[in-house]
Amino acid sequence: MLQTPKDNNRAIRGYAIIAKGDKITQLDENTFTVPSQNGNGLYHVAKLDSGWVCTCPDRTYRKIECKHIYPSNFG
């Protein structure tokens, strides 16, 4: 089960990706590529019926809502 962070730090860091001008690429209606916050890679983010998924370690291994889903909402 996906866990939501108890604070807004991930949302703030997600919006920082947009604020610094990194390009979010929409691949189709529900799939995006989002740069890592440090700029060393890209993550694939998708909106499924069950919610958002991302290929980053936070989502993949820790099962928490990651910062990459926030900029995807603005695709």
N, C-alpha and C positions, 0 to 999 in steps of 0.2 A: 504494500500500500504506500502511495506517495505521501510524504509528510511535508507540511508547510512550515517554513522557518518561523520561529517565535517572534522575530523582529523584522524590520523592513530593510535590513542591510542588503539582502540579495536583490530586492527590487531597486534600491538606489544604485547598486553596482550595475544592474541591467540597464537602467536608464543612462548611466554614465557611458555605456558603449555607444549609445546613440549620440549623446552630447559631445563626445570627442570626434564625431564625424565618421565612425566606422560604418561600412556599408552592410546593410542587412539585405540579403538577396532572397526574393520570393521565387521558389522553384515551381510551385503550383499553388492551388488554392489553400492548401493546408501545410505546406512544407517550406522551410526556410533554411538558409545557412546564416549563421551568426558568428562573427569573429570572437575569439577568446578575448577576455578583457586585456590581457597583456599583449595581444596582437600576434601571438605565435601559432595560430591555427584557426580552424573553422570547426564549428559544431553544426550538426544537422538537427533541426528542431521541427517537430511535426505535431499537429493537433489531431488527435484521434477522438473517437466517440468517448473513450474512457478518460480523456484529458491530454495534457501536453507531455511529450517525451522529448528527450535530448540525448545526444551521444556523449555529453560531458561526464566526468567522473562523479560530480555531485548527484546527478540523476541516475546514472548507470549503477554506481556502487553504493552510494549512501542513501539512495531512494528518497531524496529530498527535492523540493521544488527549486530549480536552479535559476540563476540570474539571466540565462539566455532566453527564457520564455518571455520575459517582459518586453524586450525590443521586438520579438516576433509578433506581438500583438499589434505592432504598428506597421508590419511588413509593407 
